[in-house]
């Protein structure tokens, strides 16, 4: 059998798998334990379908990146199972990885290549024809607002521009599963919105997307479901509305403590708007706000920790 016929058969098998009605991702009892005894992931269960986006929300050290690196076959689980479109990702990592587009948290680039050359090279590595690689390169460059940088060497780009290049590399070839580790960290607000649009279009076109994020707003606005990870456990997963139902006290009163020299922010939660108003009257507050609970409040209620977002602009 020739090399071309082998590639054709392999491509056909992959296409058959991603069109079959199986879960894009199925994770059961996933555990990652390091040699020093640290459990980065503890018994994670998750299922993701095509045309769905799940955000994994949590602070640094919660276990998000470890979880995604196991999905992408970079790390081998201590125990548990991972299936990608029915393929056992632990037993057949290369076969599973063929169906993914991956944006890692950190990755090297070919700094001497221009942006266009970089995309065309990776398009060819993904087995696109030269014509199709050029076509998709132009498409990705425009969608990620990199037109002005297309002839620049990648080594001369800002951190945010490099981040957009890495996202574009994941999109090449229209993989059925995108695994994106903090894809918008380091992007300015305008670039972040552009990336959100590109990711949602991929979902509309039928891709399954799982991403990790430090940003509450990103999780709220972008996701079909949000998974909250804390100390290695996936402690909740659902739509934003479903997660908000887990808060019994869904009204938040916030004000600054007038007796504190630094004006400490005070937050209190109530079951009703009227209960919050009674506290305002009792404390004789003149400056305050009463609002419905948010995803950040869900996070605080479930973890007992205030969520600190990281924002590093390009």
N, C-alpha and C positions, 0 to 999 in steps of 0.2 A: 504494500500500500504506500502511495506517495505521501510526501509531507503535506502537500496541498489537500489531499483527500482526508488525511488525519485531522487537519485543522478544520475542514468543512464539517466532518462528523462531530468533532468536539464542540464547534459552535452550534450545531443543530441540537445536540444534547442539552446544552445550556439553555437555548431558546425554549425547548420543550419543558424544561423544569420551571422556568419563570412564568410560563403561561398556564401551567397547571394550577388548579385551585387549592394550593397549600399555603400555609403561612409563610410570609417572607422571612420572618425570624421567629424561632421558638426556643426559648431559654428555660431550662428546668433545673432548679436546685444548684445554681452556679456558685461555686466557692473558689476563691483564690487565696491560698495561704502561703506566705513566704517562709523562708528557712528560719527567720528569727521568731516565727510564731505569729506574726502580724496577719490578721485576716482582713484583706482589702475589700473583698466581697464575701457576703455571708448569706447563702441560700436565696439567690435572686431568681425569680420566675417572671417571665415577660413574653408576650406574644405581639407581633407586629404584622399588619396586613399590607398588601399593595394599596397605594393611594392613601396612605396614612402617614402622619408625622407625629412622632413621639419625642418630646424634649425630656432629657434627664437633668433635673435641677438639683444643685447642691453646691456647697462651698468647696474650696480647695481641701483636699485630703478626705473627701467623703467617699471616694471610690469610683467616681464617674469615669476617669480616664482608664483605670484598670479594667472596668467593665467593657468599655468600647474596644480596648486592645485585645480582649479575649474574643469579642465578636469578629474582629478583623484577622484573627488567627495569629496575631503577633505574640500573644501570651497564651500558654496552655493552662487550662483550668486545673485546679487541684482535684475538683470533683464536679459533677453535674454534666449537663449536655447542652449543646448549641446546634441547632439546625438552621441552615440558610436555604430556603426554598426546598426543604426536604433533604438537603445534603448534610451529612454529619461533618460539621466544621472542624471537629477535633481529629477525626479519622481521615478526612480528605480535605485538608486546608486549602490546597491549591485550587481544587474544583470549586470550593465555596467562595474563594476570593475573586474568582473570575466574574462573579455576579455583583461585585461591589465597586462603588466609587468611594474613595477614602480621603478625608482631609484630617491628617493627624494634628495634634497640638503643636508639635515641632517637626520640621522636616527640612532636609537640605534641598537646594536647588542648583541648577547649572548656571552659575553666575555669569559666565561669559556669553551665554545665549541671549538673544532678544526674547521678548515676551512671545512674539509670534513663533519664533523658532522652537521655543520651549513647548508650546502647545502642540505644534505639528509633530515634534519628536515623540511626545507622549501619545499622541493620536496614533502614530504608526506602531508604537509599542503595544497599544491596545488593539492592534490588528485592523485598524481602519485603512482603507486605500489612501493613496496620497491625495487624491481629489477630495475624498470625504474628510480627511484630516484637515485640509486647508479650509473646507467649508465650515466645519465645526469650530475651527480656531477662530474664524471671523465672527461666528455666532456667539461664542463664549466671550470674546473680547468686547463685543458690543454690549452684551447683557450685563457684564460686570463693570462697565464704564472704564475700560482700559484702552480705549481707542488711541488716546494721546500718548500712551506708553508702549504701543505695540512694537515700535522699533528700538525701544530702550533695552539695554542689557539688564537682565534680572538683578544682577549685583548692584545696580545703581538705584533700585526701587526703594521706596520707604517700606517700613514694616507692614503698614496697612495694605499697600499695593501688593507686596509679596503674599500677604494672606489671601487676597482676592485671586492671585495666580493659583495658589494651592486649591482653592475652592473650584476654580475652573478646570484644573486637572482632574478632579473627582467627577466632574460633569461630562467630560469627554466620553463619547461612546454610548451615552444615555444608559448607564447601568441601572438595573431594576432595584438596586438597594444602595442608598447613600448612607455612609457612616461618617458623621462630621463631629469632630472633637473641638468644641468652642470655636465654631467657624467665624464668628464676628468679633472676637477679641481683637482689640487694636484698631478697629475701624471707626471712622468718624460717622456721625448720625446719618449723613446722606448715603454713604457707602453701605452702611448697615441696612438701610431700607432697600437699596438695590439688591443686596444679597438675599434679603427676605423674599423679595419678589421672584428671584431666580429659583430659590428653593421651593416656594409654593407652586411655581409653574411645573417643576419636576414632579411634585406630588399630583397635581392635576393631570399630568400626562401618564400617571399610573405608577410612578416610583414609590417605594417605601423609603422613609427617611427616619433615621434615629440620630439625634444630636445631643450633645451636652452643652450646657450654658451656665454662665454666671449671672445672667440678666433675667430678672423677674418679668420685665416688660416683653422681652423676646419670647419667653415661654408662654406668656398669656396670649400674645397676638399671633404667634406663628403656629401653635400646636393644635392638633386634634386631641391629643392626650398629653398629660404631664406626669412624669414619674419623679417622685421626691426621694432622693437617696440621702441617707444619714448614717454615718459610721459603718458603711459597707452594706447596709440593708436598704432594699427598695421598700420604703414604709407606706407608700401610697402611690396609686396610679389611676388616672381618670381624666375626664374632661375638666376644664376649670370649674364649670357649674357643679359637676359631681363632687369635686374636692371642696368647694365652698359649703356644700351641705354637711360636711364633717365638722363645721364650726357651729356650736350651739349659740354662742354669743357673737352674732354677725354684725354688730354695730361697733364702730371704733371711735372713741373720743380721744383727741390728742390736744395737748396744750403745753405751754412752757411753764415750768415751776418758777413762780415769781420770787420765791425765797432762796432759790439756788443761785449762787453768784455766776454760774455759767449758763443759766437758763435751761436746765436739763429738760429734755422732752419726756413728757409723761403720756403713757398710753393705757387706756382702760377699755375693756370690752363688755358689751351689754347685749341682752337678748332682744331688746326693743329700743326704738328711737326714743320713746317716752322715758325709759329708764336712764338713758344717757342725758336727756334734758334735765331730769331731776338732780343728777349729779352736778350739772352746770349751775343750777340754781343754788344748790346747797354749798358749793365751793365758791360761789359768786365770781365765776370766771367771766372775764370780759373779752378775751381772745382765745378762741378754741375752734376746732372743727369736728364735725360728726360725719362719718362716712360709712358706707357699707364695707364689709370685709373684702380683702383682696387676696391674691395668691400668696403674697408675702405673709399675711396674717395666718393663712393655712399652714405655711411652712413653720411659723413661730409656734403655733398651737401643737403641731405634730412633733416638732423636734425640741422645743424649748429654747431655741437659739434664734437670735435676730439675724436675718440674712444680710450679709455685707457684699454688695456687688463690686466687681472689679471692672474698671474702665480705663483702658490705656489707649488714647487716641493716636491715630497715625500721624 
